[in-house]
């Protein structure tokens, strides 16, 4: 039993050491310093990369999304778990194949929502908001209802 604990501790230390040595320079991005660009499929939304590339399979990524009040992310799903952190504003999240405001929950700054792979969900921006999206790539969004 003690050998197992020592082995697991050593294994965890080795993993953390390799992770720490892989990134030698911290990345610091704030909403104020981010390089915002329009998002082609979401009118009024803007995106700013933080770290990584969402298109790279098996790699960690993170990016900011900025959206105006009233903006909507139509029902969709992802192949991988999506982690959403509300940075500012208020965002309503719901599960299902159609937007139903009565079935949403509103979240404010500091809230993290982890949406499992395959879960059909949507978002409605209640007040101007910035959210951070992170996960393991590829970050593929599949709309439930094709336009």
N, C-alpha and C positions, 0 to 999 in steps of 0.2 A: 504494500500500500504506500509506504513512504517512498519507495523507488519510483512508483507511478507518479506521485506528486512532484518529485524532483525532476523526472523526465518531462512532464507536462510544463513545469515552470521553465525549464531550460528551452523547450521547444517554443513556448510563447515568447521568451526573451529573444531567441534567435529570429523569430518572425518579426517582432517589433524592431529589432536592430536592422534587419534588411529593409523594412519599410522606411525607417528613418534615413538610412543611407541612400535610398533611391531618390528622395527629394532633398536636394542640398540647399535650395533657395526658397524661402517662404513666398507664397503668392498672396498679395494683399489687394483686394478689389472691394470698393464700397460703391453703393449706388451713385455717389457723387463723382467717382473717378472712372466708372465703367464706360466702356465704348459701346453706346447703344446703337442698334440697327433695327430697322423694321422687320417684322415677321410676316412672311409672304402669305401664309394661310389664315392669319388672324388680324383682321382690320383693326388698326389703332394700337396693336401690341408692339412692344419693342423687346429685343433680346440683347444681352451682354454676356459674353463668355467670362467665366471665372477661371476654370481649370479643366484640362482634359478636352477630349473630343467626343461628343455624344454618339458619333457614328462608329467609334472603335469598339468592336466586340470585346467583352471581358475587361474593359478599362473604366476606371472611375471618371466621372465628369460632374461638373456643376456649372450652372448658369443662372443669371437673373432674368426674370420676365417682368416687364412693366406694362400695366394695362389701365385704361381709364374706367371710371365708374360706368356700369352698364354693359361692359364688354363681356362676352361669353366664350367659353371653350365648349364647343358642342360635345355631346356624348361621344366618348372614345375609350380606347384601352391601349395598353402597352404590353410588350412581350416580357418586360422585366419590371421589377418593383420600382415605383417612382416615389421619391421622397420630396415633399413640398414644404418649405418653411415660409411662413408669412413674415415678411420683413417690415412692411408698412401697409396701412389701409385695412380693409375688411373684405374677405373673400368667402363666398358661399360655395360649399362643396356638396355634391349629391351623388348617389349611386343609381344607376339605371340607364335605360336606353333613350329616355326623353327627359328634357329639362322640366322639373317639377319643383318650383320654389318652395312649396309646402313640405317637401321632403329633404330640403337642404339644411345644413348646419353652417352657421357663420363663425369664422375664425379670424382673430386679430393677430397683431404682431407677437412673435415669439412662439406661435403655434406650429407644430410639425405634424404633418399628415403623411403617413406612409401608406401608399396605395399598392396593394399586391398585384403582381403580374396577372393580366387577364381581367381585372375588375373593371366593369363598365362604369365610367364616372364622367362628371362634367363640373364646370365651375362658372360662377357668375360673380363678377366683380361688383361689390356693393359700394365701395368708395375707392377712388384712385389707389392702386396697390402696386407693390413690388413684392414678388415672391422669388424664392430660390428653388430651382429644381436640381436634384442630384440623384445619382444612381450609378449602375454599372451598364455600360453600353452593350448593344446599340440601343439608343433611345428612339424607338419607332412608334409613332402615333398612328393608330388605325381608327378612322372615324366609323361610327356605327351606321350612320346614314350618309351615303355618298352624295355630294352636292350635284 
